[in-house]
Amino acid sequence: MTGTTTIITAPETGTVIQPVHQYSDEQNAQIKELRELSRLSKYADTLLLDSSDAYYRWELRWLNKSDTMPRYMRAAKWKLPDAKRRIEGTIKWRREFQPELIRPDEVKIEAETGKIILNGFDKDGRPILYMRPGRENTETSPRQLRHLVWCLERAKDFMPPGQESLVIIVDYKSTTLRTNPSISIASKVLTILQQHYVETLGRAIVTNLPMLLNFFYKGISPFLDPVTRDKMRFNPDLLELVPKSQLDSDFGGDFQFEYDHETYWKQIVDFCGIAEDGTRLEGYFDGPMSIHAQLPSRKPDNSDAGLDTATPSGTSSYTPTIASVGETKELDLAVEGPIVKSIEAE
């Protein structure tokens, strides 16, 4: 099969989005209460920036996303005070880090060797982030973390409606002690993933881990929460998890992707509508203009009977026909409802 430099930006035809998060009446009431708390001025005054602040609209955009409240309630194990505390912590982190506004040129050099590549989807419609520590090309710096966060934000952009999580495949082939990230950097990465992208990691797959680096996972083990640890798999059969047509040929798939830095970078930036200053091009504020069509969700089994779902169920398989940004907005509002007034109405 001939190689290609074109990335995959949509799940395989017929993909059914999973998991579908089912909530009881009590849980839906808690999600609603958390959302209502965010509407109260006495709470919002302490949580949100002043509307005159340049970052206010991005902060509000994150709170208004349909998956934010459910994810934080699940992460808090349905304890409302803990969910509120977690959201406040992430708001403060995002305010300082401003992940939505990282300029592509600021982190582009980190992608020169393809050490992190966003490409393809698993069988449940999760976007895949391939990480290859052996391709490390820069010295340890805050820019490395900003590049990782930029990639996480782009993976969020790639998620089709109804999908809230991603897959990370870490390939240790050709990794050495010099190129492997330090335990300090790894702990910071885990903190970002576990505290500020809660319920976003669907699977973490580790392949080709040499015995020499076993100490590395022992070193980061104290920083792994039980939920993250449960999602980790070492050397699984990837074809059980990823369609062969979407899996990189380095891992036994049919997709022969040839990495070209400039070509790859332009595709990611263009698909996600990222402007030079890190903001969004016109029409992309709520996500890519060429956003994925809604995919059918798994039908609940008998154990789900009587529960409400916060994820919409479709009736047809994925096709290249795409939903407009407006249609996607309507979908989100129908599912979760806005937290506060629309930004664009201001």
ZAGU-104637 format. One record per residue (C-alpha): x, y, z; residue in one letter. Coordinates in steps of 0.05 Angstrom, whole numbers, plus 5000, padded with zeros to 4 digits. Each point is the difference from the previous one (the first is absolute). Layout:
N
XYZa/...
This chain:
346
500050005000m/502650694982t/501750465057g/496450655013t/501250665035t/492550135008t/497449935071i/493549665019i/495050495028t/493749565006a/498349325030p/499049394955e/493349954965t/494949665046g/503550185064t/495550015061v/502150515053i/501549695068q/499650045058p/493150295008v/499650295070h/493449825032q/497650415060y/494649875051s/494850525017d/504050185062e/506450084960q/496650434948n/497450435056a/507150085027q/502750204932i/494350514995k/501650265070e/507450094982l/497950374937r/495150435039e/505450175050l/504050274942s/494250454982r/499650325068l/503550675001s/502849905070k/503549374974y/501850274931a/503050625030d/505249585035t/500949514943l/499950404935l/504450574977l/496850674990d/496550034932s/504850564980s/506049535005d/502649754933a/500049275024y/492950035027y/496749744936r/504749404998w/498749855074e/492550044987l/500749574938r/503249445041w/494650025053l/494650004946n/502549364967k/494949455005s/504849505032d/503250445053t/495049925057m/498849254991p/507549854996r/501550375064y/494149685036m/502549314979r/507150165020a/497550245068a/496049355008k/493650415003w/502150425059k/497850704984l/504950395045p/505849604970d/497650134929a/499650745015k/507050005030r/502849634939r/496850484951i/502750595038e/507049694999g/499649894925t/497450704987i/506050295037k/504749554961w/496950174933r/500250745018r/507549965010e/501549504944f/494850254950q/500149354960p/495150264948e/504850574981l/506649634991i/502850274935r/501749454949p/506850314986d/501649995074e/500049245003v/501149804927k/507349845011i/498049465050e/496449634944a/505949994952e/501549265010t/492949755011g/500949825073k/492550135010i/495349874942i/492550074999l/497449524947n/494249514995g/494749735046f/498749375040d/494049544992k/496050435048d/501350654962g/505550265047r/505550414966p/506949705008i/506250365024l/506449624984y/505850185046m/507149774981r/505050225054p/505649734956g/498850594953r/501350525053e/503350604966n/500350555053t/502750125070e/495349995060t/496250655003s/493050285014p/498950004925r/499849244999q/494050015048l/496750554958r/500949584938h/496849405035l/494150435023v/499350294929w/499549284975c/494849825053l/495850604979e/500549794927r/497949295019a/493950315033k/498650364935d/500349344963f/494949665045m/493549854964p/493550195036p/498749555059g/507349825010q/503550285061e/506449605003s/506349844960l/505149454994v/507450095014i/504849494971i/507150075028v/505149644957d/506849905033y/503449724939k/507050334993s/499050375067t/506350085041t/501450275069l/501950664967r/493550084960t/495349735053n/496550555039p/502150115072s/495649775057i/499150745016s/497250164931i/495849365000a/496950195067s/498150694973k/496949684939v/495949535045l/497850595042t/497450364939i/496449384973l/497049785066q/498150675030q/498550454940h/497749514946y/495949565045v/496549414969e/503450164934t/504849414998l/496349404972g/505949544992r/507550055013a/503949484961i/507449865009v/503849614948t/507249774991n/502050185071l/507249765011p/502049695066m/504950585009l/494150485009l/495949585048n/502750455055f/496750594967f/493049725011y/501849825070k/502150725010g/493550304974i/495649485033s/498750445062p/497350554954f/495049544966l/493050035028d/496149335000p/495650224942v/505950154955t/503749375021r/493949594982d/500050294930k/507249814986m/501649394957r/506949724983f/501149704931n/492849824984p/497749764932d/498550684970l/495849714944l/494949825054e/499450745016l/501450374935v/497349864930p/505549734955k/498750564950s/501250535055q/505849685036l/507050234983d/503949464963s/505450045053d/495149645045f/497349494952g/494750434965g/499050144926d/500850765006f/507050164973q/500950715025f/506350364979e/501550585046y/501750664968d/500350555051h/497550584958e/494549614967t/497649695065y/500150665038w/496150374947k/494649474998q/499050035076i/499950765002v/495350064940d/495249465023f/499350315069c/499650714973g/505750275043i/502250714985a/507250245004e/498850325067d/497049365029g/492750244995t/495149694951r/498550194929l/492950254985e/494949445009g/504649565041y/498950285070f/495949395021d/504349504963g/502349804930p/495550254944m/500449314967s/497649675064i/498349265000h/492949774989a/496449725060q/501549275010l/495149495029p/501149845073s/499949315030r/493049785018k/499449925076p/499649295025d/495049765052n/504250265057s/499050704973d/492449955000a/496550595031g/506250454996l/500650654961d/505950124955t/503650664991a/502949774934t/495450044939p/498849374961s/500150024925g/496749534951t/504949954943s/507249814989s/505450514988y/500650264930t/504350554970p/494050465003t/501550505055i/495850405048a/500650754998s/502750395060v/493050265012g/497249305002e/505349805049t/498350595045k/492749805000e/501949295018l/504250225059d/494650475025l/494849464994a/504249515040v/502850425056e/497350714994g/504450615008p/503050185067i/499350744989v/497950454944k/503149884932s/506650344987i/498050194930e/493950365027a/504450505035e/
